[in-house]
Amino acid sequence: MYMKELIREIVTALVDNPEQVHITEIVGEKTAVIELRVAQTDFGKVIGKKGRTAQSIRTILSAASAKQERRCILEILE
């Protein structure tokens, strides 16, 4: 649950429509998949130029999940 809230804090600070941020977490034994949906107008802000913003979010998520000895995967859905 902690990873889901971490992503929510980061993404809501980036987008213009924070009420349209939807995050779903699918938890496995050692891996969690976090699905992120944002408004169509905010999609580019989450991805960033050449995917740099998305990669930065994934790096933060990876570092935080390593402390919990888990693996988290972020999928940004349209």
C-alpha positions as CSV (number, residue, x, y, z in Angstrom):
1,M,0.0,0.0,0.0
2,Y,2.9,2.3,0.7
3,M,4.1,2.2,-3.0
4,K,0.6,3.2,-4.2
5,E,0.6,6.3,-2.0
6,L,4.1,7.2,-3.0
7,I,3.2,7.2,-6.7
8,R,0.0,9.1,-5.9
9,E,2.0,11.9,-4.2
10,I,4.5,12.2,-7.0
11,V,1.9,12.1,-9.9
12,T,-0.7,14.5,-8.3
13,A,2.1,17.1,-8.0
14,L,2.8,16.8,-11.7
15,V,-0.7,16.9,-13.3
16,D,-3.3,19.6,-13.8
17,N,-6.2,17.3,-12.9
18,P,-5.2,15.4,-9.7
19,E,-8.8,14.2,-9.2
20,Q,-8.4,12.1,-12.4
21,V,-5.4,10.1,-11.2
22,H,-6.4,6.5,-10.7
23,I,-3.9,4.0,-9.3
24,T,-4.5,0.2,-9.1
25,E,-2.1,-2.1,-7.3
26,I,-1.9,-5.8,-8.2
27,V,0.1,-7.5,-5.5
28,G,1.9,-10.8,-5.9
29,E,4.1,-12.7,-3.6
30,K,7.3,-10.7,-4.2
31,T,6.2,-8.4,-7.1
32,A,3.6,-5.7,-7.3
33,V,2.3,-4.1,-10.5
34,I,1.1,-0.6,-10.2
35,E,-1.2,0.7,-13.0
36,L,-1.5,4.4,-13.4
37,R,-4.2,6.2,-15.3
38,V,-4.3,10.0,-15.7
39,A,-6.4,12.4,-17.8
40,Q,-5.5,12.4,-21.5
41,T,-4.4,16.0,-21.2
42,D,-1.9,15.1,-18.4
43,F,-0.5,12.0,-20.1
44,G,2.4,13.9,-21.6
45,K,3.3,15.4,-18.3
46,V,3.6,12.0,-16.6
47,I,5.7,10.6,-19.5
48,G,7.9,13.7,-20.0
49,K,10.3,14.4,-22.8
50,K,11.7,11.1,-24.2
51,G,10.2,9.4,-21.2
52,R,12.5,10.9,-18.7
53,T,9.8,11.8,-16.1
54,A,8.3,8.3,-16.3
55,Q,11.8,6.8,-15.9
56,S,12.5,9.0,-12.9
57,I,9.3,7.9,-11.2
58,R,10.2,4.2,-11.9
59,T,13.7,4.8,-10.4
60,I,12.2,6.2,-7.2
61,L,9.7,3.3,-7.1
62,S,12.5,0.8,-7.6
63,A,14.6,2.3,-4.8
64,A,11.7,2.4,-2.4
65,S,10.6,-1.1,-3.1
66,A,14.1,-2.4,-2.7
67,K,14.0,-1.3,0.9
68,Q,10.9,-3.5,1.4
69,E,12.6,-6.4,-0.5
70,R,9.9,-6.3,-3.2
71,R,9.9,-5.6,-6.9
72,C,7.4,-3.0,-8.2
73,I,6.6,-2.4,-11.8
74,L,4.9,0.8,-12.9
75,E,2.6,0.7,-16.0
76,I,1.3,4.0,-17.3
77,L,-2.0,3.3,-19.1
78,E,-3.9,5.5,-21.5
